Amino acid sequence: MKLTAAQPATRVVFLVLDGIGDGPGDGFDAVALARTPHLDRLRREGLVTAIRAHGTAVGLPSDSDIGNSEVGHNILGAGRVFPQGASSVETAIASGAIWQGCWREAVAKAQAGGTLHLLGLLSDGNVHAHERHLFAMLDRAAEEGLKRVRVHVLLDGRDVMDKTAHVHIERLEQHLAALRAKSGIDACIASGGGRMAITMDRYGADWPMVARGWQAHVLGQAPVAASAMAALEAARAATADLSDQYVPAFVVGDAQGQPCGTVNDGDAVILFNFRGDRAIEITRAFTEGASFTDFDRQRVPQVFFAGMMLYDGDAGIPANFLVAPAAVSDTVSECLADTGIRQFACAETQKFGHITYFWNGNKSGKFNEATETYLEIPSDRVPFDQRPWMKSAETADALLEAIADPGYTFVRANFAGGDMVGHTGKLEAAILAVESVDLAVGRLMQAAEAHKLCLVVTADHGNAEDMVERDGKGQPLNDAAGQPMGRTSHTRSLVPFIVRDYSGRQLRLADVAKPGLANAAATIVTLLGLQVPAHFEPSLVNVVG
């Protein structure tokens, strides 16, 4: 969709400070505790408002759902709200549509003598998966008379309160026991591990994670335990203060101590995660042939594989999926590409797919090779609290070069520190991460002023601004030792939206009811001096002179 000129234009730099929301301002708010002179100055000098980045504002089923980077960047780029993965799956289950198509093929495999394997994040966080969807599939499998089902669980600790994996395992075990008693189905947990230890890598950052998952889920090569709960308890006993997300891989043994659920020829595998970024690599391991070289799979069983959703539309990953995703076209960057505007997008590995793939409406390629430049800065492969500054400086370096090039009219970037370090639950590390981002913002403010650009700063969701678990009254919770329980998940905080125009134009905030991330695209277009498309939510600013 080609855009037309509307009013005086300038170049725009759009920064997503990932996971840096507006917090309570207390002793667990890493954003408030950090020294942020540049962001403070930006708030004093620019137009400032707070916008929604969770729940229905980003297409999730309810306002109790926390936002996340995938949906946040989807909505930032799309300019309007559309149903996200969780909503689409809920609708498909309610209508029964999910039990048609690929589900029928998986059932046929299992009915022909194979095993149905259900692999995914065991969580009710509703960010990558929801255990409710797993339970629905287990119930349906029993109703359809399947004889053998194996569940491969990935423990969360990021999208839900940390150290609660035992609650989710117990809930699943109870559900499986009830199914066995009712229908006689042979259904049990076969393998598992923490989501940041196995299987759920993204963007090729740590393929050995996926290899460890493959070895546990498919080959049965991991320490054997009598049950998933026994494996979790052993891991916690071996490592003090172990986060659920880092529980080592395990396999559940049968009565003879042998793996009870390896994946074999003739089986069916369903990956029930609906979010794509951390599903693509394990999907490729199951579905690609001899061209796959990212790790030695040792044995590649011939199975029917399906994802919960289509994870990469451009690459067609996977070929089979249970629920079709919403089609997103005419995103802000697609419109700008159609208009011939040169764009630059940059982030380190951990968020590169967000500022490109998700921003572009779940499309992995460029809209216009001639006018778009994407730059990925390799992330460090160490725990994020050990290098909390991450690649803030390097990202700023790249942006400074893009700003200095007058050919780039729209420049966008993601700074990962607030989110990735926030997920560690380590308050001091999160403070350093925020301060590192602030230093980068300060450098970019100087460049924006020198080149007379418009600078926009926001976030895709909250995280670092609330680093402690709280009770229903908002008071910090303590663990058994009386220490505050570090929060490792996202929040439902509002996020800042700051506009500082160094071009000399006069701007004012627009009167927008319940502003959210969806208003960002129209704001970008307005600041670029272009006519806002009718399908975008309204701009948060007006140019008045």
Secondary structure as the mmCIF struct_conf table of DSSP 4:
data_model
#
loop_
_struct_conf.conf_type_id
_struct_conf.id
_struct_conf.beg_label_comp_id
_struct_conf.beg_label_asym_id
_struct_conf.beg_label_seq_id
_struct_conf.end_label_comp_id
_struct_conf.end_label_asym_id
_struct_conf.end_label_seq_id
STRN STRN1 ALA A 5 ALA A 5
BEND BEND1 GLN A 7 GLN A 7
STRN STRN2 VAL A 12 LEU A 17
TURN_TY1_P TURN_TY1_P1 ASP A 18 ASP A 18
STRN STRN3 GLY A 19 GLY A 19
BEND BEND2 ASP A 26 ASP A 26
TURN_TY1_P TURN_TY1_P2 GLY A 27 PHE A 28
HELX_RH_AL_P HELX_RH_AL_P1 ALA A 30 LEU A 33
BEND BEND3 ALA A 34 ALA A 34
HELX_RH_AL_P HELX_RH_AL_P2 PRO A 37 GLU A 45
BEND BEND4 GLY A 46 GLY A 46
STRN STRN4 LEU A 47 ILE A 51
STRN STRN5 ARG A 52 ARG A 52
BEND BEND5 HIS A 54 HIS A 54
HELX_RH_3T_P HELX_RH_3T_P1 GLY A 55 VAL A 58
TURN_TY1_P TURN_TY1_P3 GLY A 59 GLY A 59
BEND BEND6 PRO A 61 SER A 62
TURN_TY1_P TURN_TY1_P4 ASP A 63 SER A 64
BEND BEND7 ASP A 65 ASP A 65
HELX_LH_PP_P HELX_LH_PP_P1 ILE A 66 GLY A 67
HELX_RH_AL_P HELX_RH_AL_P3 SER A 69 ALA A 78
BEND BEND8 GLY A 79 ARG A 80
HELX_RH_AL_P HELX_RH_AL_P4 GLY A 85 SER A 95
TURN_TY1_P TURN_TY1_P5 GLY A 96 GLY A 96
HELX_RH_3T_P HELX_RH_3T_P2 ALA A 97 TRP A 99
BEND BEND9 GLN A 100 GLN A 100
TURN_TY1_P TURN_TY1_P6 GLY A 101 GLY A 101
HELX_RH_AL_P HELX_RH_AL_P5 CYS A 102 GLN A 111
TURN_TY1_P TURN_TY1_P7 ALA A 112 GLY A 113
STRN STRN6 LEU A 116 LEU A 122
BEND BEND10 ASP A 124 HIS A 128
HELX_RH_AL_P HELX_RH_AL_P6 GLU A 131 GLU A 143
TURN_TY1_P TURN_TY1_P8 GLU A 144 GLY A 145
BEND BEND11 LYS A 147 LYS A 147
STRN STRN7 ARG A 148 LEU A 155
BEND BEND12 GLY A 157 VAL A 160
TURN_TY1_P TURN_TY1_P9 ASP A 162 LYS A 163
HELX_RH_AL_P HELX_RH_AL_P7 ALA A 165 SER A 183
STRN STRN8 ASP A 186 GLY A 194
TURN_TY1_P TURN_TY1_P10 ARG A 195 THR A 199
TURN_TY1_P TURN_TY1_P11 TYR A 203 GLY A 204
BEND BEND13 ALA A 205 ALA A 205
HELX_RH_AL_P HELX_RH_AL_P8 TRP A 207 TRP A 214
HELX_RH_PI_P HELX_RH_PI_P1 GLN A 215 LEU A 219
BEND BEND14 ALA A 222 ALA A 222
STRN STRN9 VAL A 224 ALA A 225
BEND BEND15 ALA A 226 SER A 227
HELX_RH_AL_P HELX_RH_AL_P9 ALA A 228 ALA A 238
BEND BEND16 THR A 239 THR A 239
TURN_TY1_P TURN_TY1_P12 ALA A 240 ASP A 241
HELX_RH_3T_P HELX_RH_3T_P3 ASP A 244 TYR A 246
HELX_LH_PP_P HELX_LH_PP_P2 VAL A 247 ALA A 249
STRN STRN10 PHE A 250 VAL A 252
STRN STRN11 GLY A 253 GLY A 253
TURN_TY1_P TURN_TY1_P13 ALA A 255 GLN A 256
BEND BEND17 GLY A 257 GLN A 258
STRN STRN12 PRO A 259 PRO A 259
BEND BEND18 CYS A 260 CYS A 260
TURN_TY1_P TURN_TY1_P14 ASP A 265 GLY A 266
STRN STRN13 ALA A 268 LEU A 271
BEND BEND19 GLY A 276 GLY A 276
TURN_TY1_P TURN_TY1_P15 ASP A 277 ALA A 279
HELX_RH_AL_P HELX_RH_AL_P10 ILE A 280 THR A 287
TURN_TY1_P TURN_TY1_P16 ALA A 290 SER A 291
BEND BEND20 ASP A 294 PHE A 295
BEND BEND21 GLN A 298 GLN A 298
STRN STRN14 PHE A 304 MET A 309
BEND BEND22 TYR A 311 TYR A 311
STRN STRN15 ASP A 312 ASP A 312
TURN_TY1_P TURN_TY1_P17 GLY A 313 GLY A 316
STRN STRN16 ILE A 317 ILE A 317
BEND BEND23 PRO A 318 ALA A 319
STRN STRN17 PHE A 321 VAL A 323
HELX_LH_PP_P HELX_LH_PP_P3 ALA A 324 ALA A 327
BEND BEND24 ASP A 330 ASP A 330
HELX_RH_AL_P HELX_RH_AL_P11 VAL A 332 THR A 339
TURN_TY1_P TURN_TY1_P18 GLY A 340 GLY A 340
STRN STRN18 GLN A 343 GLU A 348
HELX_RH_AL_P HELX_RH_AL_P12 THR A 349 GLY A 353
HELX_RH_PI_P HELX_RH_PI_P2 HIS A 354 PHE A 358
TURN_TY1_P TURN_TY1_P19 TRP A 359 GLY A 361
BEND BEND25 ASN A 362 ASN A 362
BEND BEND26 GLY A 365 GLY A 365
BEND BEND27 PHE A 367 PHE A 367
TURN_TY1_P TURN_TY1_P20 GLU A 369 THR A 371
STRN STRN19 GLU A 372 ILE A 377
HELX_LH_PP_P HELX_LH_PP_P4 PRO A 378 ASP A 380
BEND BEND28 ARG A 381 VAL A 382
TURN_TY1_P TURN_TY1_P21 PHE A 384 GLN A 386
BEND BEND29 ARG A 387 ARG A 387
TURN_TY1_P TURN_TY1_P22 PRO A 388 LYS A 391
HELX_RH_AL_P HELX_RH_AL_P13 SER A 392 ALA A 404
TURN_TY1_P TURN_TY1_P23 PRO A 406 GLY A 407
BEND BEND30 THR A 409 THR A 409
STRN STRN20 PHE A 410 PHE A 415
HELX_RH_AL_P HELX_RH_AL_P14 GLY A 417 MET A 420
TURN_TY1_P TURN_TY1_P24 VAL A 421 VAL A 421
HELX_RH_3T_P HELX_RH_3T_P4 GLY A 422 THR A 424
TURN_TY1_P TURN_TY1_P25 GLY A 425 GLY A 425
HELX_RH_AL_P HELX_RH_AL_P15 LEU A 427 ALA A 450
TURN_TY1_P TURN_TY1_P26 HIS A 451 LYS A 452
STRN STRN21 CYS A 454 THR A 458
BEND BEND31 ASP A 460 HIS A 461
STRN STRN22 GLY A 462 GLY A 462
TURN_TY1_P TURN_TY1_P27 ALA A 464 GLU A 465
STRN STRN23 VAL A 468 VAL A 468
STRN STRN24 ARG A 470 ARG A 470
TURN_TY1_P TURN_TY1_P28 GLY A 472 LYS A 473
BEND BEND32 GLY A 474 GLY A 474
HELX_LH_PP_P HELX_LH_PP_P5 GLN A 475 GLN A 475
STRN STRN25 PRO A 476 PRO A 476
HELX_LH_PP_P HELX_LH_PP_P6 LEU A 477 LEU A 477
STRN STRN26 ASN A 478 ASN A 478
TURN_TY1_P TURN_TY1_P29 ALA A 480 ALA A 481
BEND BEND33 GLY A 482 GLY A 482
STRN STRN27 PRO A 484 PRO A 484
STRN STRN28 GLY A 486 GLY A 486
BEND BEND34 SER A 489 SER A 489
STRN STRN29 THR A 491 THR A 491
STRN STRN30 VAL A 495 ASP A 501
BEND BEND35 SER A 503 GLY A 504
STRN STRN31 LEU A 507 LEU A 509
BEND BEND36 ALA A 513 LYS A 514
STRN STRN32 GLY A 516 GLY A 516
HELX_RH_3T_P HELX_RH_3T_P5 LEU A 517 ASN A 519
HELX_RH_AL_P HELX_RH_AL_P16 ALA A 520 LEU A 527
TURN_TY1_P TURN_TY1_P30 LEU A 528 GLY A 529
STRN STRN33 LEU A 530 LEU A 530
HELX_LH_PP_P HELX_LH_PP_P7 GLN A 531 PRO A 533
TURN_TY1_P TURN_TY1_P31 ALA A 534 HIS A 535
BEND BEND37 PHE A 536 PHE A 536
HELX_LH_PP_P HELX_LH_PP_P8 GLU A 537 SER A 539
BEND BEND38 LEU A 540 LEU A 540
STRN STRN34 VAL A 541 VAL A 543
#
